[in-house]
């Protein structure tokens, strides 16, 4: 994922759902997402949080999300 701007957590979560991630369970703001052929991913952000470019890059490595998915 290229160095771009930041995005709201709810936008990133919606994009993850669009590319096939599903909510496995949730406790507070910690959402465990699952997708076949991928390890589970813990998405631990409140909906209004801003996720910066470095964290977006880390999320992209673990989930396969691309800039055009956002």
N, CA, C and O of each residue as an XYZ file, in Angstrom:
280
protein
N       0.855     -1.170      0.000
C       0.000      0.000      0.000
C       0.897      1.228      0.000
O       1.838      1.315      0.789
N       0.616      2.148     -0.857
C       1.452      3.338     -0.976
C       1.218      4.290      0.193
O       0.211      4.200      0.895
N       2.159      5.196      0.385
C       2.017      6.201      1.430
C       0.981      7.212      0.976
O       1.244      8.038      0.101
N      -0.178      7.142      1.565
C      -1.251      8.074      1.232
C      -1.729      8.747      2.497
O      -1.004      8.820      3.489
N      -2.938      9.231      2.458
C      -3.496      9.888      3.625
C      -4.057      8.887      4.618
O      -3.919      7.674      4.459
N      -4.685      9.422      5.633
C      -5.290      8.557      6.632
C      -6.765      8.341      6.289
O      -7.353      9.083      5.503
N      -7.339      7.317      6.894
C      -8.741      6.979      6.671
C      -9.386      6.664      8.010
O      -8.716      6.223      8.944
N     -10.675      6.889      8.097
C     -11.428      6.519      9.287
C     -11.492      4.998      9.383
O     -11.546      4.302      8.369
N     -11.486      4.499     10.601
C     -11.508      3.056     10.827
C     -12.754      2.411     10.239
O     -12.681      1.289      9.737
N     -13.900      3.092     10.289
C     -15.126      2.495      9.754
C     -15.034      2.303      8.237
O     -15.627      1.368      7.698
N     -14.300      3.175      7.548
C     -14.105      3.036      6.095
C     -13.216      1.832      5.802
O     -13.492      1.060      4.883
N     -12.154      1.675      6.581
C     -11.239      0.547      6.397
C     -11.968     -0.762      6.697
O     -11.825     -1.733      5.954
N     -12.751     -0.797      7.780
C     -13.495     -2.002      8.130
C     -14.504     -2.358      7.044
O     -14.650     -3.532      6.704
N     -15.196     -1.371      6.498
C     -16.150     -1.624      5.412
C     -15.438     -2.187      4.188
O     -15.966     -3.076      3.519
N     -14.248     -1.680      3.889
C     -13.474     -2.193      2.753
C     -13.042     -3.642      2.999
O     -13.045     -4.458      2.077
N     -12.672     -3.957      4.238
C     -12.303     -5.339      4.563
C     -13.492     -6.275      4.365
O     -13.334     -7.387      3.863
N     -14.670     -5.829      4.755
C     -15.871     -6.648      4.546
C     -16.136     -6.843      3.057
O     -16.537     -7.928      2.636
N     -15.916     -5.803      2.258
C     -16.157     -5.900      0.810
C     -15.230     -6.897      0.135
O     -15.619     -7.528     -0.847
N     -13.999     -7.053      0.648
C     -13.069     -7.980      0.000
C     -13.133     -9.384      0.610
O     -12.302    -10.236      0.296
N     -14.116     -9.624      1.479
C     -14.353    -10.989      1.925
C     -14.088    -11.304      3.383
O     -14.289    -12.443      3.803
N     -13.647    -10.339      4.168
C     -13.431    -10.574      5.592
C     -14.771    -10.542      6.304
O     -15.616     -9.696      6.010
N     -14.969    -11.469      7.247
C     -16.212    -11.516      8.016
C     -15.891    -11.419      9.504
O     -14.809    -11.802      9.949
N     -16.844    -10.905     10.252
C     -16.686    -10.758     11.695
C     -16.860    -12.124     12.344
O     -17.913    -12.750     12.226
N     -15.826    -12.573     13.024
C     -15.868    -13.855     13.712
C     -16.401    -13.664     15.129
O     -17.272    -14.409     15.577
N     -15.877    -12.670     15.824
C     -16.370    -12.322     17.157
C     -15.892    -10.923     17.502
O     -15.013    -10.376     16.836
N     -16.474    -10.347     18.545
C     -16.124     -8.986     18.947
C     -16.226     -8.865     20.451
O     -17.123     -9.431     21.076
N     -15.292     -8.118     21.026
C     -15.349     -7.767     22.438
C     -14.872     -6.325     22.537
O     -13.682     -6.043     22.390
N     -15.798     -5.427     22.785
C     -15.467     -4.007     22.811
C     -15.099     -3.546     21.414
O     -15.819     -3.805     20.450
N     -13.963     -2.857     21.314
C     -13.536     -2.382     19.996
C     -12.653     -3.396     19.275
O     -12.225     -3.143     18.149
N     -12.375     -4.529     19.898
C     -11.550     -5.561     19.267
C     -12.442     -6.486     18.446
O     -13.251     -7.239     18.987
N     -12.277     -6.412     17.142
C     -13.035     -7.267     16.236
C     -12.085     -8.291     15.642
O     -11.036     -7.927     15.111
N     -12.437     -9.560     15.724
C     -11.630    -10.613     15.112
C     -12.303    -10.933     13.786
O     -13.454    -11.366     13.743
N     -11.564    -10.712     12.711
C     -12.071    -10.934     11.364
C     -11.451    -12.209     10.813
O     -10.303    -12.534     11.115
N     -12.215    -12.923     10.007
C     -11.690    -14.145      9.400
C     -11.992    -14.146      7.902
O     -12.940    -13.521      7.427
N     -11.150    -14.869      7.194
C     -11.297    -15.028      5.748
C     -10.607    -16.338      5.399
O      -9.532    -16.632      5.921
N     -11.209    -17.114      4.533
C     -10.615    -18.402      4.191
C      -9.235    -18.195      3.567
O      -9.012    -17.250      2.810
N      -8.330    -19.086      3.900
C      -6.933    -19.080      3.426
C      -6.098    -17.936      4.000
O      -4.991    -17.693      3.519
N      -6.594    -17.233      5.008
C      -5.849    -16.177      5.685
C      -5.902    -16.441      7.185
O      -6.849    -17.057      7.674
N      -4.897    -15.980      7.913
C      -4.948    -16.021      9.365
C      -5.963    -14.994      9.851
O      -6.191    -13.974      9.200
N      -6.575    -15.276     11.009
C      -7.496    -14.303     11.595
C      -6.773    -12.986     11.833
O      -5.567    -12.964     12.079
N      -7.517    -11.895     11.760
C      -6.944    -10.566     11.921
C      -7.722     -9.809     12.993
O      -8.951     -9.756     12.954
N      -7.005     -9.227     13.948
C      -7.632     -8.445     15.011
C      -7.654     -6.982     14.578
O      -6.609     -6.360     14.390
N      -8.853     -6.449     14.426
C      -9.049     -5.050     14.060
C      -9.468     -4.332     15.324
O     -10.620     -4.437     15.744
N      -8.540     -3.595     15.943
C      -8.762     -3.015     17.268
C      -8.826     -1.492     17.223
O      -8.028     -0.814     17.870
N      -9.772     -0.958     16.462
C      -9.944      0.479     16.341
C     -11.403      0.827     16.567
O     -12.295      0.065     16.195
N     -11.645      1.975     17.176
C     -13.005      2.502     17.275
C     -13.375      3.067     15.908
O     -12.499      3.481     15.148
N     -14.667      3.086     15.595
C     -15.127      3.506     14.266
C     -14.643      4.890     13.869
O     -14.361      5.113     12.692
N     -14.535      5.824     14.795
C     -14.142      7.193     14.473
C     -12.647      7.437     14.458
O     -12.211      8.539     14.125
N     -11.843      6.434     14.812
C     -10.386      6.602     14.841
C      -9.831      6.829     13.445
O     -10.319      6.262     12.467
N      -8.802      7.668     13.366
C      -8.075      7.868     12.108
C      -6.943      6.840     12.063
O      -6.191      6.695     13.026
N      -6.829      6.137     10.952
C      -5.745      5.178     10.759
C      -4.782      5.801      9.755
O      -5.150      6.087      8.616
N      -3.560      6.002     10.192
C      -2.551      6.656      9.362
C      -1.955      5.734      8.320
O      -2.243      4.538      8.304
N      -1.121      6.286      7.445
C      -0.571      5.508      6.327
C       0.318      4.347      6.757
O       0.310      3.298      6.112
N       1.078      4.510      7.824
C       1.949      3.400      8.253
C       1.132      2.234      8.786
O       1.442      1.077      8.503
N       0.088      2.532      9.557
C      -0.767      1.464     10.072
C      -1.578      0.841      8.940
O      -1.820     -0.366      8.951
N      -1.998      1.641      7.967
C      -2.703      1.090      6.811
C      -1.814      0.110      6.052
O      -2.292     -0.915      5.565
N      -0.526      0.422      5.950
C       0.410     -0.487      5.282
C       0.523     -1.806      6.043
O       0.593     -2.874      5.435
N       0.540     -1.731      7.365
C       0.605     -2.955      8.175
C      -0.671     -3.784      8.002
O      -0.613     -5.008      7.877
N      -1.810     -3.111      7.996
C      -3.080     -3.805      7.797
C      -3.103     -4.461      6.417
O      -3.581     -5.585      6.268
N      -2.590     -3.761      5.418
C      -2.561     -4.294      4.054
C      -1.733     -5.567      3.966
O      -2.124     -6.512      3.281
N      -0.605     -5.603      4.644
C       0.240     -6.801      4.627
C      -0.491     -8.003      5.223
O      -0.336     -9.124      4.739
N      -1.278     -7.776      6.260
C      -1.950     -8.877      6.958
C      -3.279     -9.285      6.327
O      -3.750    -10.400      6.552
N      -3.896     -8.387      5.533
C      -5.250     -8.659      5.048
C      -5.379     -8.698      3.531
O      -6.366     -9.228      3.020
N      -4.425     -8.160      2.804
C      -4.531     -8.130      1.347
C      -5.324     -6.959      0.810
O      -5.630     -6.927     -0.382
N      -5.667     -5.996      1.651
C      -6.419     -4.831      1.188
C      -5.497     -3.927      0.358
O      -4.310     -3.796      0.657
N      -6.050     -3.316     -0.672
C      -5.280     -2.428     -1.543
C      -5.876     -1.026     -1.503
O      -7.029     -0.860     -1.104
N      -5.107     -0.010     -1.913
C      -5.634      1.365     -1.886
C      -6.926      1.541     -2.656
O      -7.791      2.309     -2.236
N      -7.077      0.846     -3.775
C      -8.293      1.001     -4.565
C      -9.504      0.354     -3.889
O     -10.638      0.622     -4.286
N      -9.288     -0.496     -2.869
C     -10.397     -1.066     -2.107
C     -11.025     -0.059     -1.161
O     -12.180     -0.204     -0.761
N     -10.247      0.975     -0.803
C     -10.767      1.988      0.114
C     -11.551      2.964     -0.656
O     -12.088      3.913     -0.085
